[in-house]
């Protein structure tokens, strides 16, 4: 919690040696701290051997290293750390972490951060003790049956308490990448526009039962108002996709083209769309309406870019209580004849691979709004491509909703400036728009304080640096 320390008088060590068993355990935190701080560092790992009577011993540690180090510190045990600049030998896991935090500048920059660090450290140690008692057969759970019973009881009791502790401590929900802080500070309210994806971004990723929420095309495919043959044809489409992906011959254009042709083939009626959406289970994420209201109140243009279907998107918004005309929608547009039967889709089709063409396809829209700063929000790496051919853009901030079941974490880190992850949520829970509201309030200058540490840093900039109009 904090990248600098009030213990600045402590000299940065010329070299550190850490010692622990040759597995992670209590040695992992000190190893990660040394790696993160890029300090010259040697990690000594001690191998254990089983004795004839079943107990364990590390001969190199017990017979050689420990007797030597006890001359410098009688309390020495694993893990330990040696500061070669001072000759200090520190043992006891929590003492080691606190010591490294001080000498490596990771102990907190303020009194509040130091207090938070220390409390969280000992809170986590208590959690470790509870888990140890739970999983080690020599403690409370001596049989598989007692272990399973203890497991259910432990997590049902502790889940909400741990969440309360995180909220009390101001644990950050935003995962910022390098450079994101400066970009947030430079965004100007009157120059801002928002481009946002629809499926699994505006709409949720998880249903209440933990299953994945359907998307625009799924709503029509699964609708019982459509003939059974449509679903049979779709099964063939999914089978062909699987085989094509394995063979390396599949393209997303083929899926979208064939999918749209199936809707035409089976006579989709415009009059069915309202019922199809209502029965599909598609819903927007919690607090999305409030998020949109915030942007509209500050006259921030909103462009919804999706490889989904325009009419489905508009109907979802309408059934949520949002006038679709309050946003600009760029997606696959269905064309119906005078009898209300689908005849074709407007071209070109929008797929994940063609989102990079949005700047060209919507050039009149971008010229009309004339906004030079853009916040792009999406749940897929290709959602970042929407800005590639948009002219006149001076500053971009890419905000990612990381739905862990489908995403590559390292690729997301490379694509987005800041991430909001559902990794810590229970299977029946889903991300909502509250953090996005707070982020935009900070950018727009309508929020003067924030609980999230990253947003606190944005707000800590001098007023002339914020550049918010």
BELHU-V486768 format. One line per field, one symbol per residue. phi: phi as a letter, one per 20 degrees, with the letter a starting at -180 (. if undefined). psi: psi as a letter, one per 20 degrees, with the letter a starting at -180 (. if undefined). burial: 1 if it has 9 or more other C-alpha atoms within 8 Angstrom, else 0. A space follows every 10 residues. Layout:
BEGIN
phi->???
psi->???
burial->???
END
This chain:
BEGIN
phi->.oeccfefff ffffacddca gebflfefgf fffffffleg bcdeddedce ffeofcbdgf ffecffgfff febfefaeec cdeffdnfdd cmgfffffff gffdmdeoec ffffffgfff gfffffffff fgffdegfdf decfffffff ffffffeegf ffffffffem ffeedeegnf fffffefdgf deccdcfdfm dfefddefen ffffdgfggf geffeefgff ffffffffff fgffffemde cfgfffffff ffffgemgdf fefffgffef nfbffgmfff fffgfffele fcdedbeecg fffffffffe ndfgffcddc bfdeddefen dfdadfdffe cgedffefgf fdfffffffl eedcddcadc ffffffegde emedbccddd eeeffcdeff ffgfedeccd defeefgedb fcegffffff fffenecdbb efgfffffff fggfefldd
psi->npjrqiliip ppqhqqpqpr rlrfciiggh ghghggilqp ppopppqqqp rhjirqqngh ghifgghghh hhoijpaprr qpoihijpop apghhggggh hgijkjjpir gghggggggh ghghhhgggg hghgiphich nirhghghgh gggghhhhgh ghghgghhjk pphpnqrpih ghghhippgi jqqppqrfpj fgrrhqrhji rpqqaghhgg gipiiqqhhg hghhhhghgh gghhghikiq qhhgggghgh hhhghjlpph iigghgghih ipqqqqjggh ghggghhjlo qppopqjbpg hgghhgggii jpohiirppo appqpqahjk pphrqqqqqo rhijhijhhg hkhhghhghk pippopprjq hihiihihkp qjphpqoopp onnhiiqogh hghhhqgqqo qjhiqqhiqq qajghhgggh hghijjpiqq hphghhhghi qqhihhlp.
burial->1111100000 0011111111 1000001001 1011000010 1000110100 0000001111 1101111011 0010010111 1111000011 1110111111 1111111110 0011011100 1100000000 0011110010 1100011001 1000000000 0000010001 1101011001 1011111110 1111111111 1111111001 0011110011 1110010001 1011001000 1001100001 0110111111 1111010111 0110011101 0101111100 1001110001 1111111111 1111111100 0101001101 1111110001 1111110011 1111111110 0010010000 1111111111 1111111011 0010111111 1111001000 0110111111 1100000111 1111101110 1111101001 0111111110 100001110
END
